[in-house]
Amino acid sequence: MPLSEHQSGQHPPHHPNASLSALLLDFAEKFTNERVRVRDITDSLGQRSFGFILLIFALPNSLPIIGIPGVSTITGLPMLLVAAQMALGHQRVYLPRWIADSSILTVNFQALIFKAVPWLRRIEKLMKPRIAFLTHGSAERWLGAFCVLLAFLLALPIPFGNLLPALGILFIALGLIESDGVCVLAGLAIGITAWVFLSGLIWVAVQTIITMLDHLV
């Protein structure tokens, strides 16, 4: 469903050259509704929302936390949808209603942003616009297609198989948000490693099953 413009509450003005931390902080300080929906955030970020949504869905999988069953599948499917739209060259994000209308209390969102902004600012100090051809134009579509492959891996129920694909998407998303081609390259390297590692893991598993069947016969 298209993300319609939010009619109530306040949206901060768009600043194409502003950092992600500045945009999020401005949004959190000026938003007046009781709850913040995903659509409110994406509307405020505009074109940057592709990278931002990929980032927020990749983040839970980027933490080496064990014992949260199904989280990679739950977050992998929305990332697959967003990355596919990016690959197709969409100018804005289109999300199903159940994702777009997901919300949290504004006070909780503000607390989260106020805690995250100092961390984001430290990361942003290491990032800068560079290798522009990797973050603009047709490159965004190719990166979207690559993220589709990583999101597909992420959505598969492979034990311990979500960390590398999520990290690949995370670095690509940060690179797109900050126009940092070096960060994008890091994401591509991690993503390729994820495919090689998981392909090898699947091959070993298949060979093990075949060997076991041969012994049974």
C-alpha positions as CSV (number, residue, x, y, z in Angstrom):
1,M,0.0,0.0,0.0
2,P,1.4,3.5,-0.8
3,L,2.6,5.5,2.1
4,S,0.3,8.5,2.2
5,E,1.4,11.8,3.6
6,H,0.6,12.0,7.3
7,Q,-2.2,14.6,7.9
8,S,-1.8,15.1,11.6
9,G,1.3,15.7,13.8
10,Q,4.3,17.5,12.5
11,H,6.9,16.5,10.0
12,P,10.3,18.1,10.0
13,P,11.3,19.8,6.8
14,H,13.4,17.8,4.3
15,H,17.1,18.5,4.4
16,P,18.6,16.4,1.7
17,N,22.2,17.0,2.9
18,A,21.5,16.5,6.6
19,S,22.8,13.4,8.4
20,L,20.6,10.6,9.5
21,S,21.1,11.4,13.1
22,A,20.0,15.0,12.5
23,L,16.9,14.0,10.6
24,L,15.8,11.5,13.2
25,L,16.5,13.9,16.1
26,D,14.6,16.7,14.3
27,F,11.7,14.3,13.7
28,A,11.6,13.0,17.3
29,E,11.6,16.5,18.8
30,K,8.9,17.9,16.6
31,F,6.5,14.9,16.3
32,T,3.3,15.6,18.4
33,N,1.1,12.5,18.0
34,E,0.7,9.9,20.7
35,R,2.2,7.1,18.6
36,V,4.8,7.0,15.8
37,R,4.1,4.7,12.9
38,V,6.5,3.3,10.4
39,R,4.8,5.3,7.7
40,D,5.4,8.6,9.6
41,I,9.2,7.9,9.7
42,T,9.5,6.9,6.1
43,D,7.4,9.9,5.0
44,S,9.8,12.2,6.9
45,L,12.9,10.6,5.4
46,G,11.7,10.5,1.8
47,Q,14.1,8.8,-0.6
48,R,16.4,7.9,2.3
49,S,13.7,5.7,3.7
50,F,14.9,2.8,1.5
51,G,18.2,2.7,3.3
52,F,16.6,3.5,6.7
53,I,14.0,0.7,6.6
54,L,16.7,-1.8,5.5
55,L,18.8,-0.6,8.4
56,I,16.1,-0.9,11.1
57,F,15.1,-4.4,10.0
58,A,18.7,-5.6,9.6
59,L,19.8,-4.3,13.0
60,P,18.1,-7.0,15.2
61,N,19.7,-9.7,13.2
62,S,23.1,-8.0,13.3
63,L,23.4,-8.6,17.0
64,P,24.9,-12.0,18.0
65,I,21.9,-12.9,20.2
66,I,20.9,-16.5,20.3
67,G,17.5,-17.8,21.3
68,I,15.1,-15.5,19.4
69,P,13.3,-18.0,17.1
70,G,11.8,-16.7,13.9
71,V,13.2,-13.2,14.1
72,S,15.2,-13.5,10.9
73,T,12.1,-14.7,9.0
74,I,9.9,-11.9,10.4
75,T,12.4,-9.2,9.5
76,G,13.7,-10.8,6.3
77,L,10.4,-10.7,4.5
78,P,9.9,-6.9,4.8
79,M,13.5,-6.4,3.8
80,L,12.9,-8.6,0.8
81,L,9.9,-6.4,-0.2
82,V,11.8,-3.1,0.3
83,A,14.9,-4.3,-1.5
84,A,12.8,-5.5,-4.5
85,Q,11.2,-2.1,-4.8
86,M,14.6,-0.5,-4.7
87,A,15.9,-2.8,-7.4
88,L,12.9,-1.9,-9.6
89,G,13.7,1.8,-9.3
90,H,10.8,3.0,-7.1
91,Q,11.1,6.5,-5.9
92,R,9.2,5.9,-2.6
93,V,8.7,2.9,-0.4
94,Y,5.4,1.0,-0.6
95,L,4.6,-1.1,2.4
96,P,1.7,-3.4,3.3
97,R,-0.7,-1.8,5.8
98,W,0.4,-4.2,8.6
99,I,4.0,-2.9,8.3
100,A,3.3,0.7,7.6
101,D,0.8,1.1,10.5
102,S,3.1,-0.7,13.0
103,S,3.7,1.9,15.8
104,I,5.2,2.6,19.2
105,L,4.5,5.2,21.8
106,T,6.1,8.5,20.8
107,V,7.7,8.9,24.2
108,N,9.3,5.4,23.8
109,F,10.4,6.3,20.2
110,Q,11.9,9.6,21.4
111,A,13.8,7.8,24.2
112,L,15.2,5.4,21.7
113,I,16.3,8.1,19.3
114,F,17.9,10.2,22.0
115,K,19.9,7.2,23.1
116,A,20.8,6.2,19.5
117,V,21.8,9.6,18.2
118,P,25.1,9.9,20.1
119,W,26.1,6.4,18.7
120,L,25.0,7.4,15.2
121,R,27.0,10.6,15.4
122,R,30.2,8.6,16.3
123,I,29.6,6.4,13.3
124,E,28.9,9.3,11.0
125,K,32.2,10.9,11.9
126,L,33.9,7.9,10.2
127,M,31.7,8.2,7.1
128,K,31.7,10.7,4.3
129,P,30.4,11.0,0.8
130,R,32.9,9.1,-1.4
131,I,33.0,6.8,-4.4
132,A,29.7,8.4,-5.4
133,F,28.9,6.0,-8.3
134,L,28.3,3.2,-5.8
135,T,25.5,5.0,-4.0
136,H,23.6,6.9,-6.7
137,G,21.8,6.4,-10.0
138,S,21.6,2.9,-11.3
139,A,24.0,1.6,-8.6
140,E,21.0,1.8,-6.1
141,R,19.0,-0.6,-8.2
142,W,21.9,-3.1,-8.4
143,L,22.4,-2.8,-4.6
144,G,18.7,-3.4,-4.2
145,A,19.0,-6.6,-6.2
146,F,21.9,-7.7,-4.1
147,C,20.0,-6.9,-0.9
148,V,17.1,-9.1,-2.3
149,L,19.5,-12.0,-2.4
150,L,20.7,-11.3,1.2
151,A,17.2,-10.8,2.5
152,F,16.3,-14.2,0.9
153,L,19.1,-15.8,2.8
154,L,18.0,-14.0,6.0
155,A,14.5,-15.3,5.7
156,L,15.6,-18.9,5.4
157,P,15.4,-20.9,8.7
158,I,19.1,-21.6,8.8
159,P,20.5,-21.9,12.3
160,F,23.1,-19.1,12.9
161,G,22.7,-18.1,9.2
162,N,21.3,-14.6,9.8
163,L,24.3,-12.7,11.1
164,L,26.4,-12.3,7.9
165,P,23.5,-11.4,5.5
166,A,22.2,-8.9,8.1
167,L,25.6,-7.3,8.5
168,G,25.9,-7.1,4.7
169,I,22.5,-5.3,4.4
170,L,23.4,-3.1,7.4
171,F,26.6,-1.8,5.9
172,I,25.0,-1.3,2.5
173,A,22.1,0.6,4.1
174,L,24.5,2.9,6.0
175,G,26.4,3.5,2.9
176,L,23.3,4.5,1.0
177,I,22.1,6.8,3.8
178,E,25.4,8.6,4.1
179,S,26.5,8.2,0.4
180,D,29.6,6.4,1.5
181,G,30.8,4.0,-1.2
182,V,33.5,2.5,1.1
183,C,30.7,1.4,3.5
184,V,28.8,-0.1,0.6
185,L,31.9,-2.0,-0.5
186,A,32.2,-3.4,3.0
187,G,28.6,-4.5,2.8
188,L,29.1,-6.2,-0.6
189,A,32.2,-8.0,0.7
190,I,30.3,-9.3,3.8
191,G,27.3,-10.2,1.6
192,I,29.4,-12.3,-0.8
193,T,31.1,-14.0,2.2
194,A,27.6,-14.8,3.5
195,W,26.6,-16.5,0.2
196,V,29.8,-18.5,0.0
197,F,29.6,-19.5,3.7
198,L,25.9,-20.5,3.6
199,S,26.2,-22.2,0.2
200,G,29.0,-24.3,1.7
201,L,27.0,-25.0,4.8
202,I,24.0,-26.2,2.7
203,W,26.3,-28.3,0.5
204,V,27.8,-30.0,3.6
205,A,24.3,-30.6,4.9
206,V,23.1,-32.2,1.7
207,Q,26.2,-34.4,1.4
208,T,25.7,-35.5,5.0
209,I,22.1,-36.5,4.3
210,I,23.1,-38.4,1.1
211,T,25.9,-40.2,3.0
212,M,23.4,-41.2,5.8
213,L,20.9,-42.4,3.2
214,D,23.6,-44.5,1.5
215,H,24.5,-46.2,4.8
216,L,20.8,-46.9,5.5
217,V,20.5,-48.6,2.1
